């Protein structure tokens, strides 16, 4: 059985290491967060540290920051065509995961909701301009209903002229 230690200066490096893992985790930061908490507090192979609110909040913030990064990544038009880009459908999925994480942990999604809304609005404007000025096939990889619902969720206006995206969206699977 591992030795149980209280978080001290000696344990701060352990917490820092787990923070780093959560912050730079893959596509599901909540799993990294839960794994970090488990490792630090309960794992037979871990240090079995008793975390306080400051430690939990720091790890949660690392997950929130990672969610923000991956949500915005797939709404930034500058990422289209890059290997990191997954499309709006991935952003929708990650935003849904993020809001569930917030609900479970008593956090507000508002800051990321506002940022994502602005970036999605910019994405729409770029897509609209490119579609209007070029022989261009939009990169929207979700259904039109998912697209409009996501815009509504983020609190942005879905302008009437954006209805031309519907012809370029995936068929609804709902």
RAGILIN-V613248 format. One record per residue. N is the residue number from 1. PHI is phi in whole degrees, -180 to 180 (none if undefined). PSI is psi in whole degrees, 0 to 359 (999 if undefined). D_LAST is the distance of its C-alpha to the last C-alpha in Angstrom with 2 decimals. Layout:
n:N phi:PHI psi:PSI d_last:D_LAST
n:N phi:PHI psi:PSI d_last:D_LAST
//
This chain:
n:1 phi:none psi:138 d_last:49.74
n:2 phi:-71 psi:151 d_last:49.14
n:3 phi:-75 psi:128 d_last:51.35
n:4 phi:-82 psi:127 d_last:49.73
n:5 phi:-128 psi:149 d_last:50.43
n:6 phi:-83 psi:150 d_last:49.89
n:7 phi:-68 psi:117 d_last:48.31
n:8 phi:-131 psi:190 d_last:51.28
n:9 phi:-58 psi:326 d_last:52.17
n:10 phi:-67 psi:328 d_last:52.23
n:11 phi:-87 psi:348 d_last:48.63
n:12 phi:-62 psi:327 d_last:47.38
n:13 phi:-67 psi:322 d_last:47.04
n:14 phi:-62 psi:315 d_last:44.81
n:15 phi:-67 psi:319 d_last:42.54
n:16 phi:-59 psi:318 d_last:42.67
n:17 phi:-63 psi:317 d_last:41.63
n:18 phi:-70 psi:323 d_last:38.58
n:19 phi:-56 psi:313 d_last:37.73
n:20 phi:-60 psi:317 d_last:37.84
n:21 phi:-63 psi:317 d_last:35.54
n:22 phi:-67 psi:313 d_last:32.93
n:23 phi:-62 psi:323 d_last:33.35
n:24 phi:-111 psi:29 d_last:32.97
n:25 phi:-69 psi:179 d_last:30.47
n:26 phi:-79 psi:228 d_last:27.59
n:27 phi:-84 psi:349 d_last:23.91
n:28 phi:-130 psi:83 d_last:23.85
n:29 phi:-59 psi:331 d_last:26.82
n:30 phi:-64 psi:324 d_last:26.34
n:31 phi:-65 psi:318 d_last:27.20
n:32 phi:-63 psi:319 d_last:30.26
n:33 phi:-61 psi:309 d_last:31.21
n:34 phi:-63 psi:322 d_last:31.06
n:35 phi:-65 psi:319 d_last:32.95
n:36 phi:-64 psi:314 d_last:35.56
n:37 phi:-62 psi:315 d_last:36.13
n:38 phi:-60 psi:310 d_last:36.42
n:39 phi:-59 psi:313 d_last:38.81
n:40 phi:-70 psi:327 d_last:40.94
n:41 phi:-108 psi:326 d_last:41.19
n:42 phi:-128 psi:340 d_last:40.72
n:43 phi:-62 psi:133 d_last:40.74
n:44 phi:-59 psi:334 d_last:43.91
n:45 phi:-92 psi:356 d_last:44.17
n:46 phi:-96 psi:181 d_last:43.63
n:47 phi:-78 psi:347 d_last:46.12
n:48 phi:53 psi:54 d_last:44.93
n:49 phi:-81 psi:146 d_last:45.37
n:50 phi:-92 psi:109 d_last:44.98
n:51 phi:-85 psi:148 d_last:42.76
n:52 phi:-105 psi:179 d_last:43.21
n:53 phi:-59 psi:324 d_last:40.85
n:54 phi:-61 psi:317 d_last:41.88
n:55 phi:-66 psi:313 d_last:40.87
n:56 phi:-60 psi:315 d_last:37.49
n:57 phi:-64 psi:323 d_last:36.81
n:58 phi:-64 psi:317 d_last:37.86
n:59 phi:-68 psi:320 d_last:35.48
n:60 phi:-62 psi:317 d_last:32.59
n:61 phi:-63 psi:325 d_last:33.46
n:62 phi:-61 psi:319 d_last:33.41
n:63 phi:-66 psi:317 d_last:29.80
n:64 phi:-60 psi:315 d_last:28.92
n:65 phi:-62 psi:321 d_last:30.74
n:66 phi:-68 psi:318 d_last:28.93
n:67 phi:-58 psi:315 d_last:25.50
n:68 phi:-58 psi:315 d_last:26.71
n:69 phi:-60 psi:314 d_last:27.90
n:70 phi:-78 psi:332 d_last:24.74
n:71 phi:-68 psi:311 d_last:22.48
n:72 phi:-70 psi:326 d_last:24.91
n:73 phi:-51 psi:317 d_last:25.60
n:74 phi:-91 psi:6 d_last:22.23
n:75 phi:-112 psi:350 d_last:22.58
n:76 phi:-83 psi:116 d_last:26.15
n:77 phi:-62 psi:332 d_last:26.47
n:78 phi:-64 psi:344 d_last:29.72
n:79 phi:-90 psi:350 d_last:27.93
n:80 phi:-58 psi:131 d_last:26.04
n:81 phi:91 psi:350 d_last:27.64
n:82 phi:-89 psi:156 d_last:29.04
n:83 phi:-65 psi:339 d_last:28.37
n:84 phi:-80 psi:345 d_last:27.19
n:85 phi:-78 psi:130 d_last:24.33
n:86 phi:-116 psi:347 d_last:20.78
n:87 phi:96 psi:170 d_last:18.94
n:88 phi:-60 psi:323 d_last:16.91
n:89 phi:-59 psi:324 d_last:13.95
n:90 phi:-71 psi:323 d_last:16.68
n:91 phi:-64 psi:319 d_last:18.05
n:92 phi:-60 psi:312 d_last:14.90
n:93 phi:-61 psi:313 d_last:14.86
n:94 phi:-67 psi:325 d_last:18.61
n:95 phi:-67 psi:320 d_last:18.64
n:96 phi:-62 psi:316 d_last:16.42
n:97 phi:-62 psi:317 d_last:18.87
n:98 phi:-61 psi:314 d_last:21.72
n:99 phi:-67 psi:326 d_last:20.99
n:100 phi:-66 psi:319 d_last:20.73
n:101 phi:-59 psi:313 d_last:24.01
n:102 phi:-60 psi:316 d_last:25.56
n:103 phi:-63 psi:316 d_last:24.74
n:104 phi:-64 psi:330 d_last:26.22
n:105 phi:-110 psi:11 d_last:29.28
n:106 phi:66 psi:35 d_last:29.93
n:107 phi:-106 psi:156 d_last:29.44
n:108 phi:-96 psi:131 d_last:28.38
n:109 phi:-86 psi:3 d_last:25.70
n:110 phi:-57 psi:314 d_last:27.25
n:111 phi:-60 psi:315 d_last:29.27
n:112 phi:-73 psi:327 d_last:26.48
n:113 phi:-59 psi:314 d_last:24.11
n:114 phi:-65 psi:313 d_last:26.82
n:115 phi:-62 psi:315 d_last:27.55
n:116 phi:-65 psi:323 d_last:23.97
n:117 phi:-61 psi:317 d_last:23.58
n:118 phi:-65 psi:317 d_last:26.76
n:119 phi:-68 psi:321 d_last:25.87
n:120 phi:-66 psi:321 d_last:22.45
n:121 phi:-60 psi:317 d_last:24.39
n:122 phi:-64 psi:320 d_last:26.90
n:123 phi:-60 psi:313 d_last:24.31
n:124 phi:-58 psi:315 d_last:22.94
n:125 phi:-62 psi:317 d_last:26.55
n:126 phi:-63 psi:313 d_last:27.49
n:127 phi:-60 psi:316 d_last:24.62
n:128 phi:-62 psi:314 d_last:25.51
n:129 phi:-64 psi:316 d_last:29.20
n:130 phi:-67 psi:320 d_last:28.82
n:131 phi:-65 psi:321 d_last:26.66
n:132 phi:-74 psi:332 d_last:29.23
n:133 phi:-105 psi:351 d_last:32.24
n:134 phi:-139 psi:169 d_last:31.52
n:135 phi:-83 psi:85 d_last:30.03
n:136 phi:-126 psi:137 d_last:27.23
n:137 phi:-105 psi:113 d_last:23.74
n:138 phi:-56 psi:155 d_last:21.66
n:139 phi:-102 psi:23 d_last:20.43
n:140 phi:-75 psi:119 d_last:17.09
n:141 phi:-113 psi:40 d_last:14.80
n:142 phi:-141 psi:173 d_last:11.41
n:143 phi:-76 psi:162 d_last:9.25
n:144 phi:-64 psi:322 d_last:11.27
n:145 phi:-67 psi:322 d_last:9.23
n:146 phi:-64 psi:319 d_last:9.45
n:147 phi:-64 psi:312 d_last:13.02
n:148 phi:-69 psi:323 d_last:14.04
n:149 phi:-65 psi:320 d_last:12.79
n:150 phi:-65 psi:316 d_last:14.72
n:151 phi:-59 psi:316 d_last:17.65
n:152 phi:-63 psi:316 d_last:17.73
n:153 phi:-60 psi:322 d_last:17.67
n:154 phi:-83 psi:356 d_last:20.52
n:155 phi:78 psi:27 d_last:22.34
n:156 phi:-110 psi:154 d_last:22.80
n:157 phi:-77 psi:132 d_last:23.00
n:158 phi:-98 psi:98 d_last:20.62
n:159 phi:-63 psi:148 d_last:23.34
n:160 phi:-56 psi:323 d_last:23.03
n:161 phi:-67 psi:342 d_last:24.18
n:162 phi:-73 psi:353 d_last:21.22
n:163 phi:-63 psi:341 d_last:19.15
n:164 phi:-68 psi:345 d_last:20.62
n:165 phi:-66 psi:334 d_last:18.33
n:166 phi:-56 psi:322 d_last:15.45
n:167 phi:-67 psi:343 d_last:17.22
n:168 phi:-108 psi:0 d_last:17.30
n:169 phi:-86 psi:163 d_last:13.81
n:170 phi:-71 psi:155 d_last:11.50
n:171 phi:-66 psi:143 d_last:9.20
n:172 phi:-66 psi:140 d_last:5.62
n:173 phi:-114 psi:15 d_last:3.79
n:174 phi:-81 psi:999 d_last:0.00
//
